[in-house]
Amino acid sequence: MTEPVLNANQLNKTYASTSGVAHEVLHNLSMTVDKGEFVAIMGPSGSGKSTLLNILSTLMQPSSGSVTINNKNILQMNDAEIAKFRGQDMGFIFQDYNLIESLTVQENISLPLTLQKVSPKDIKKAVQKVAELLHIESYLKQYPTELSGGQQQRVGAARALVHNPTLIFGDEPTGALDSENAREMMNYLNQINENEGISIVMVTHDAFSASFASRILFLTDGQITKTISRDSRSREAFYQQVLSELGNFN
Ligand SMILES: Nc1ncnc2c1ncn2[C@@H]1O[C@H](COP(=O)(O)OP(=O)(O)OP(=O)(O)O)[C@@H](O)[C@H]1O
């Protein structure tokens, strides 16, 4: 039986607006992600995708409900436990890379390990391994501003991977990339997922990126209204289904 890496149960999220009217963004939402699964979350603008991802990845608290990752209830952890958990178990890839401009590529990628006080020798080894995987060895000594968008996105992905997380969260990881770099990024994520068994949860607007996932959840008004699975079909066949599902939605 497959084991869930993430389990969200009956999540609700209500934002208080300035006018005092409560705005319910997630409504009794439950979902699981199995170990080694690659799940994409799609849905119209404002449907609650980023809110959901932020709650699943410990960056935001729900109004009610529970989230369990690797059998630990993340909502019952204190700040120190959450910080440790994020540093060891999770990787984050954002649309805007979030790289630190005053640090070299090597130092940016090392950051999660530096924060965990890993020895310099082990950091060097881990950075080398992930740099080879993402083909960025040749610019480890450069600064982020000297790189193209696609290269910066790969550095962001390397930083998300360097500490061997069990789960990667992506918020529009290809959002700022042209189609060639987007394809490359998705190929890397696919490779990491298949070869290293790392589970991925990714929010995307883009049908092409979503077609790399094994399962896609469609969100409407804070609820999962449709789920589709790739099963044994090719990515290309799944892409066609995603396009037609999006056509139904719009
Ligand atoms: N901090 C906040 N305070 C109040 N309302 C918020 C806050 N964050 C998001 N919202 C509202 O919650 C709803 C869902 O936002 P969310 O960003 O989760 O949607 P989304 O599906 O990710 O949208 P998009 O695709 O446009 O990024 C929107 O109506 C948004 O205005």
The ligand as a MOL file (V3000), in Angstrom:
LIG
                    3D

  0  0  0     0  0            999 V3000
M  V30 BEGIN CTAB
M  V30 COUNTS 31 33 0 0 0
M  V30 BEGIN ATOM
M  V30 1 N -3.6910 37.8290 3.0940 0
M  V30 2 C -4.9050 37.9210 2.5560 0
M  V30 3 N -5.8620 38.6800 3.1270 0
M  V30 4 C -7.0990 38.7620 2.6010 0
M  V30 5 N -7.4970 38.1200 1.4750 0
M  V30 6 C -6.5670 37.3500 0.8460 0
M  V30 7 C -5.2240 37.2200 1.3520 0
M  V30 8 N -4.5530 36.4010 0.5260 0
M  V30 9 C -5.4060 36.0330 -0.4500 0
M  V30 10 N -6.6090 36.5960 -0.2700 0
M  V30 11 C -7.8130 36.4060 -1.0950 0
M  V30 12 O -8.1090 35.0150 -1.1180 0
M  V30 13 C -8.5320 34.5990 -2.4070 0
M  V30 14 C -7.6510 33.4480 -2.8810 0
M  V30 15 O -6.3230 33.9230 -3.0650 0
M  V30 16 P -5.1380 32.9540 -3.5390 0
M  V30 17 O -3.9340 33.8060 -3.7380 0
M  V30 18 O -5.0270 31.8010 -2.6220 0
M  V30 19 O -5.7200 32.4500 -4.9370 0
M  V30 20 P -4.9700 31.8140 -6.1840 0
M  V30 21 O -5.8670 30.7450 -6.6960 0
M  V30 22 O -3.5910 31.4090 -5.8010 0
M  V30 23 O -4.9480 33.0360 -7.1730 0
M  V30 24 P -3.8950 33.4110 -8.3460 0
M  V30 25 O -3.9960 32.3070 -9.3460 0
M  V30 26 O -4.4270 34.7020 -8.8670 0
M  V30 27 O -2.5460 33.5220 -7.7110 0
M  V30 28 C -8.4720 35.8310 -3.3020 0
M  V30 29 O -9.7780 36.3520 -3.3730 0
M  V30 30 C -7.5670 36.7770 -2.5570 0
M  V30 31 O -7.9170 38.1100 -2.7910 0
M  V30 END ATOM
M  V30 BEGIN BOND
M  V30 1 1 1 2
M  V30 2 1 2 3
M  V30 3 2 2 7
M  V30 4 2 3 4
M  V30 5 1 4 5
M  V30 6 2 5 6
M  V30 7 1 6 7
M  V30 8 1 6 10
M  V30 9 1 7 8
M  V30 10 2 8 9
M  V30 11 1 9 10
M  V30 12 1 10 11
M  V30 13 1 11 12
M  V30 14 1 11 30
M  V30 15 1 12 13
M  V30 16 1 13 14
M  V30 17 1 13 28
M  V30 18 1 14 15
M  V30 19 1 15 16
M  V30 20 2 16 17
M  V30 21 1 16 18
M  V30 22 1 16 19
M  V30 23 1 19 20
M  V30 24 2 20 21
M  V30 25 1 20 22
M  V30 26 1 20 23
M  V30 27 1 23 24
M  V30 28 2 24 25
M  V30 29 1 24 26
M  V30 30 1 24 27
M  V30 31 1 28 29
M  V30 32 1 28 30
M  V30 33 1 30 31
M  V30 END BOND
M  V30 END CTAB
M  END
